Amino acid sequence: MSGSEGSARLYLASGVPLLHPEEQVFTAMLDGWRHQQLARNLGFGTVEARERLVRRFYGFAEASPWAWTATDVDEFFTDARAVKNLSHTTLLGYQNALRLFMAYLTDPHYGWPAECEQRFGTHPVQICHEWNTARHVQEAQGRPGKRALTHDELQAVLDHADDRAVAAQSSGRKGWISAFRDAVLLKTAYAWGLRRNEVRNLELCDLATNPKAREFGAYGIIRVRYGKAMRGSPPKRRSVLTVPLFDWAVEALQQWTEEIQPAIAGANNSCLWPSERGDKLAAATVTTAFTRCRKELDLPERLDFHSLRRSYVSHLIEAGYDALFVQQQVGHEHASTTALYTHVSPDYRARTVRAALDRITTPIKESS
């Protein structure tokens, strides 16, 4: 096991004296950590950014990793917040990088504790703990005002997008196809709970039949190939099942893929939403499709394209779908993240309370 990627024995010859031991051992540690991360198929950009952070901490602490303490962490990140005014998300990323570096150094599998003990009479310890680092509490660290659309707001947005397409077509304007595309795209994003990047990267081959729900035809499953990735990892894939609650979206998607998309995309273009030039839509174009409707309807600014996904989660929960099923549909790793997306309506909450009271009072009435 001593010859595995990142092992101290690959970067330092045992028993050989070093001219500048502290600096040379630290450099060897970074080399080993870099190769260990690359062996895990992490991106070069991610690895380089983490290494820069560790070098900055090394310069700030003015000590070697085997002498670092939790106090150094407190002082470094206090300076980062008070002086450099780092955002919460950036702070999380930095703390995670330092935590991972120390986890690598303290893992006996790689041999660094024994190497440091032999050369310096001490060894590195984990210095990042729950009590001195920030916590990642939700998938999106956005402003707390972000929310789902109400049923009325959602209906207004989708109707408005349809009206724009109809008006453009009736007047003979050239942009009616783009308007129609945007209207169907918004319906698809909501009816399958897709993120912006997920919906814009869809191709025709991502539409599939669900053998257990053949009534949806070729639109029973949408295969997401560009799901949100963890830092340094490839995009996550998942399959989103079409649910009866949103079967109306199937008709719109079918009309687009069978009648409009082939006419504008060309024979060799498999993009589900081709732009006017034939390539995939830019992320900004997808955002604009929603923002334009929101502004023209004078809806609150805190509503954004991602509100469609929040609405999908909330409306499935309101309709009685199992929370685990909803979690799997949207690709959340943790149920707590799905819970943060849920914004059920006041009417739903009132009905829930009424149903609970009815369950409690019914046995009492029967017994009396």
N, C-alpha and C positions, 0 to 999 in steps of 0.2 A: 504493500500500500504506500510505501515511502516514495515511489516513483510517479504518483498520480499528479495531474495538473495542479499547480499551486503549492506543491510540497516544498518545504524548506530545503530538502536535500538536492533539489534540482537547481537551486540558485546559490547555495552556499556549500562549499566543500567542508565536510565535518572535520574539525580539529585544525583547520588552516587559519593562522592569525591574519587579521585584516589591518590595513594601514589606517583607515578611518572607520572603525567598527560600527559606531552608531549610525553614521550616514549611509554606509554600505548595506547594513542590515535593513534599514528602513527602505532603501531603494529596492532591495531584493524582495521585501514584503509586498511592495506595490507591483513589482513584476509578476510575482506569484499570484496575487489577487487578480491582476489583469487577465492572466491566462486561465484562471479558474472561472472567471465570468465569461470569457469568450468560449470556453468549453461548454458552457451552459447555453450557448447560442444567443447571448445578449448582444445588442447592437454596439458598434464601435463608438458611436456618439454617447451612448449611455455610460459605457465604461470610462471614456475619457472625462466626462463631466464629473463622475464620482471620484476619479483620481485627483482632479483639480481641487475638489472640496477637501479631500483628505490632506493634500499638500498645504492648503490654506490653514487647516486646523493645526497641522504640524508646526507651521511658522508662528501661529498665534500662541500655542501652548509653550513654545520654546523648550520642548522636551520630546523624547522618543516615545513611540506607542506603548512600550512596556512600562513607561512611567506616567502615562496619562491617567487622570482621575475624573470623577464625576464633576468636581468643581470646575475643571477646565471646560467641560461641556456647558455648565451654567453660565460661565463668563463669556464664552464664545457666542452663544446664541442670544444672550442678553445684549451683547454688542450688536449682533446682527439685527435685532428688533429695534433697539433704541437709537442706534446710530445710522444703520443702513436701511432701516424701515422695510425689512423684507416682508412680503405677504405671507399669510398663513400657509398657502400651498407651497411656496418656495421653501419655507422653513421645514415643512414636513419632508420634502425631498432631500434637503441637506441632512436632516437628522437620520433619515432612513439610510442614506449613503454611509454615514459614519457608523451607524449601528451594524450594518452589513460588513463593513471592514473589520470591526472589532470581533464580530461573530466568526469571521474567517480566521483571524489571528488566534483566537482562543480555542478553536477546534483542534483537538489533539491529532486528528487525522492528518493535518498538514504539517505537524511537527514544529510549529513556531514556538509554543510554550517551552518545549524542551530545549530548543536552540537558544532562546533568550536566557533560560535558567543557566545553561552551560556558559554562555559568554558574559552575562551581566549579573548573574545571581538573583534575577527576578524574572517575572513573566507578565505578559499583558492580561488585562481583565476587561470584561464588558463594562463600559462606562455610560452607556445609554440605557436608561430604564424607564418604566412607565411614569415614575414620579419626577423625571427631569426632561421629558420630551413631550411634544404635542401629540395628540391622538388624531387619527384619521377617522372621522365619525360619519362620513357620508361619501357617496361616489362623486358627487359634484359639489365642490366647495364654492358654490355661487352665492349670490345675495339671497338672504332669507325670504325676500318678498316674492321670489319665483313661485309659481303655483300652477295647478292645472286649470284648464278652462271649465267653466260651468257648462251644462248641457246647452243652455241658450247661446252662450258665447261660441261654443264649438259649431253649433248649427249655423250661426250667423257667418262665421268665417268660411265654412265649406260652401254655403249658399252664395256668398259674395264671390268666391272664386269661380263658381259655376256661372254666375251672372256676368262676370267679366268676359269669360270665354264666349258665352252666347251673344253678348253685345258686340264683341269684336267680329264674330262670324257674320252676324246680321248686317253689320256695316261694311262688310267686305274688306276689313283691314287685314294686312298681311300677318299680323302677330296673333291671329286667333289660335293657331296651332300651339304656340308657346303658352298662351293663356289656358288652353285646354290641358296641355301637359302639366302645368303647375297645379291645376285643380285636382287632377287625378293623383299627382304626387302627394299633395297634402292629405288626401283621403287615404292613400296607402300608408303614409307615415303614421297616421292616427290608428287606422284599423289593424295594423300589425305591430304597433308600438315601437317604431324604428327611430334610431338616432339619425341626425342629419347625414353623417358620413355613410351610415349603413344604407340609407334609402338611395342616395345619389350614386352609389357604386353598384347598384343592382343590375344584373344582366338577365336576358331572357332565359338563360339556362338555370337561373336561381328560382324559377317558378316550377313547382312540381305538384303531383297528385298525392293526396293523402288516401291510402288504401282503405282507411277506416271512415272516410268522409268523402265519398266519390261524388256527392252532390255538388261539390265545389269545383269539379272538373280539374283542369290543369292549374288551379289556383288554391289548392288545399294546403300547400306549404310554401313558405318563402324561406329559402336558404340564405342566411346572412353570412357572408364571407369576410366582411370588414367590420366586425364588432370591436368594441372598445378594448384595447390591449393594455395589459399591465406594462409599466415602464420597462423597456428592454426586451419585451416579448412580442411575438408576432400577433396580428389581429386574431381575436377569438371568433370562432365559428359557432353557429347554432342554427337550429331549424325552428321557425315560428309557425305554429299551426293556425290556420284560419278558424275563427270561432263563429258560431251562428249569430252572435250579437252584432257582428259587423258584416254580415253576408251581403249587404247592399254595396259594399266596396268592391266585391268580386265583379259585379256587372260593369262598373266603371273601369276597372283594371283590364277586364277582358276586351272592352270596346277599344281601349287605347292600344293594347298589344296586337290585336287582330286587324284593326282598321287604320289606325293613324301611324303607329310606330314603323311598320314596314314601308309605308309610303315616303317617309322622310329620312329613314336611317340608311337605306341601301341594303343590298344583299349580304354584305360581309360585316355589318355593324350590329353587334349584339347588345349594345347599351340599351337599357330599358328606357332611359330618359335622355335621348341624344339632344345636344344643343343645336343651334342653328347651323353650326359648322360641322356637326356630326360627331363630335367628341362628347365625353362625359360632362355633365353639368359641373360648374365650379361650385364650391361650398357657398360662396356669397350669393349665387343665383338662387340656391335652395332657400337660404335665409330670407332673401328678398321676397320670394313667393308668399311667405307668411306675413312678413313685416308690412308689405303693401296692403294686404287685407286688414291687418290690425289697425293701421293708421287711418285707412279710409272709413273704417267702422268706428273710429275713435274709442278703441278699447284700451285698457291700461297698458302702459309701457312695460310693466313687469311680465307681461305675457310674451313669450318668445317661441321660436320653432320647437324647442324642447318641451314646451307646455303640451304639445300634442301627445308626446310620450307619457307625460305625467297624467294626462287625461285618460289615456288608454289603461294605465294601471288602476286609476281610481274607479273608472267605470266598470272594469271587470270585477273589482272587489264589490262594488255596489250591486252588481248583477248576481253575486253569490258564487263566483268562481273561487276555487281553492287557492289560498295564498301561495302555496308551493308551486302550483301550476303557473300562476302569474309570474312568480320569480323566475321560473325556467323560461317562460315566454320572452321576457325582456332581458334575460342573460345576466341577472345579478348574482354575484357570488354569495352574498349574504342576504338573509331575509330582512335584516334591519335596513338595508338600502332600499328595498322595495317598499318598506313601511314609510320611509321618508318621502317617497313619491306619491303616496296615497293622500288625496285631498277629497274625501267624500263630501257630498252635499249636505246642507242642513236638513233637507227633507229625509235623506237616507238615515242620518243620525236619529232623527225623530222617530222614524219607523222602527229602527233597531231598539230604541228604548221602549216603545210601545209594545213591540213583540215580546221583549223581556218581561215587562210588567204583566202581560197577558199570561205568560207561562207561569209566573209566580202566583197570580191570583186565581187561575183556573182551578188548581187542586183545592184551594181554600173554599171556593164556591161549591165544589163537588162534595167536599167533606161536610159542609153545613147543610 
